[in-house]
Amino acid sequence: MPTTRREFLRASAAAAGALALGGPGGAAQAAQDASGAASPLRILILGGTGFIGPHQVRYALARGHTVTLFNRGRTNPQLFPKVEKLRGDRDGDLEALKGREWDAVIDNSATIPRWVRDSAQLLSGSAGQYLYISTLSVYRGFPDPGMHESSPVRELDDPTVEEVNGRTYGGLKVLCEREAEAAFPGKATVIRPGLIVGPGDRTDRWTYWPVRIQRGGEVLAPGDPAFLVRYIDARDVSEWCVRMLERGDTGVYNAVGPRAHLSMAEMLYGIRAVTSVAVSFTWVTADFLAEHEVQAWSDMPAWLPPRDEYAGYGSISRDKAIAKGLTFRPLAVTASETLDWWRTLPESRTAEPRAGIDPEREKAVLAAWRAR
Amino acid sequence: MTTSRRKFLKQTASGALVLGLGQDVLAGEHTVPRAETSLRILILGGTTYLGPYQIKRALERGHEVTIFNRGRTVPTLFPEVFSKVEKLRGDRSGDLESLKGREWDAVIDNSATDPKWVRDAALLLKDSVGLYLFTSSTGVYYPYLAPAIDESTEVVTEHGPATGGADAYGVNKSLSEIEAREAFPDRAIIVRPHYIIGPGDPKDRLTYWVVRIDVGGEVLAPGDRDDPVQLIDVRDLTEWMIRLVENGDAGTYNATGPGSRLSSAEFVAGIRAITASEVSFTWVGTDFLVEHELPYMVPWVAPRGDMLGMSNISPARAIAKGLTYRPLAVTAYDNLKWWKEQPEERRAPLSDLPRQREKDALAAWHAREA
């Protein structure tokens, strides 16, 4: 049942009064929000056709804003035929951006500081606000509980490096944030999302769990059931970004959910609740998983092993974003809509998921766990 | 059982929710395909909870429905369907006149807790009705001394000496089953539901949980996280009952859910998933709950003594005959939605007392921890 945005909005608007799917926030709130913003903005989105971009575009349009997309035209070029599209390249071809004005810019697509510097400096005189999508990976690990936006960030030994890999990614994003702030002093908004999930996710990470649970049977569940997970629905972060622009809110914000602490067990059991298959969970210790080379995050998405550097991961502060209106869809909405979306994909796309342990290995690990 | 992809799609299409997307199940916006053969169905009782759902489903499937009752209960669920059924007046206790000289393909008996009622109705109807579906209860197994129960587990047909009358309900139900089978040998359908929940529930069972968790804050979660719980959505139950009648599937069936074991932790987390409230669960042990007179936080029931196997009753036979299950999130969501549409006086029973009891229990639990 691929549900269109419009159907979703209509249905949840109808339910809104009685339901308060999640009090302030959630689907009902989004529907109300989408009914229109106070004053329309001209929004330029750099990128905009990947994962969170399309959600931003849809929401911005629903709120009455005018959207311009700037990209190479390579990813999902069929999207948004009625939206203005400027062609160019973050890496050296910004011609199309010259001589234009926008109220706000959303920069989704930069990992290299030079890209942010070039576009932000070019636009500093012609755009009112610069919203840069950064990442929680900017932090120097998560050793302490309650880490917040001024906790220490990574510093690259060589700030000129442009190679993006696991070692440089966080440090590069730190430099990108600084470029945005340098070009738009007092007018930059830096959003640091955690694991972004939901319909359209191209990484298949969090998607692994609803798809796996929907398949039924014995599910390998990682580590301590009480491990606190963090994730954010792509719609929640995208829609909130647009609202931040409307209010002209600047500053640095962690963007993670859910609102209250959620354990790995609660997440998996909550996902189970959107299915009616016969399913059971077998919790296997972190040590055993390590011995059997089951990788945290990639094989077991959203999960991290109990190491000191991750001790504070589950309690990263999101208070500042919540105070500025970040809301969260219920888990069941994210899970069921992720499944709805997954079912619309061609088999060539779903046959080889990009994350999550494969079924044969999962079976083998479960057998070994039973035999131990 | 694994629900097939097609079934799932069909189910989420109709049940579906989905959680904000969805259509309102109570409004009956989804279309149900009509049965190949239209049946004449007599429903004894049928005004309170199961009945309205059965009537609605039977009509959607193209059957003709007659209801028999005293005419005293004013239906509040789907009042509109009652204009589309034939109404016979009478009394299970002594006045069955209006049933005489009539024929039906099947009778559904929802309203008997007295074996004599079943005997009288079943004997009267045995030659003029094809099937007799009796709504029994898993209470026939009380006391639930076996750790795991299926239809081969012996039921209790005599009042035990030491139960102080607690077994009366189950004994009467099992004696009623016997009456139905004797009058309709090989033509009796005996359905034994567990806790029936979902929109319209007069007993506020699941409603307590969905409302409580939606309110948020510190929620008392009962027992051991791994304790099993069982419950069945009234729509899954009644839709399946109509299917049994259509298929002529005589036999005795436990109607418990869901289709695979659900733990107390999975239950509360599943309900949490439909809200975005700030919730935390405090797990309070079984001993403590028993001491504080909270051994029933339905569907959780302290699994010990007479209640040992109460939440471990197999639905395998029912599943083999087509019982299906909505996802818990759908049931919970629809239940909460229904509740919020109720007038204030209907919602009053859940407003204070249960919450105060929970608060007191949590305070005592924390005091004990300290």
Interface residues (C-beta under 8 A of the other chain):
Chain A: M1 T3 E7 F8 A11 S12 A14 A15 A18 L19 A20 L21 G22 G23 G25 G26 A27 A28 Q214 G216 G217 P225 P258 R259 A260 H261 A265 E266 M267 Y269 G270 I271 R272 A273 V274 T275 S276 V277 A278 V279 S280 T327 F328 R329 P330 L331 A332 V333 A335 S336 E337 D340 R343
Chain B: M1 T2 T3 F8 L9 Q11 T12 A13 A16 L17 V18 L19 G20 L21 G22 Q23 D24 D214 G216 R225 P258 G259 S260 R261 S263 A265 E266 A269 G270 I271 R272 A273 I274 T275 A276 S277 E278 V279 S280 F281 T324 Y325 R326 P327 L328 A329 V330 A332 Y333 L336 K337 K340 E341
